[in-house]
Amino acid sequence: MDDTEALAFVKAAAKAVSLPLDEAQAQRVAVHMQRTSLMAAQLDAFSMHVDMEPAEVYSPAPFPKKPA
């Protein structure tokens, strides 16, 4: 996605949700969106087998029982 497409997308999305953005704000959001997209592409390109999960799924400890 190039700069023009990103800015057009941001403006259309803001309009769709009635979010008032001036030109400078829309530019900043578009730059951030492109940066985030590049980071996501790098993560997506990393080959990792399904068995190589780096961390377990979070499961909170149960609350301690109160003495009766």
Beta strands, then each sheet from edge to edge (+ up, - down):
end
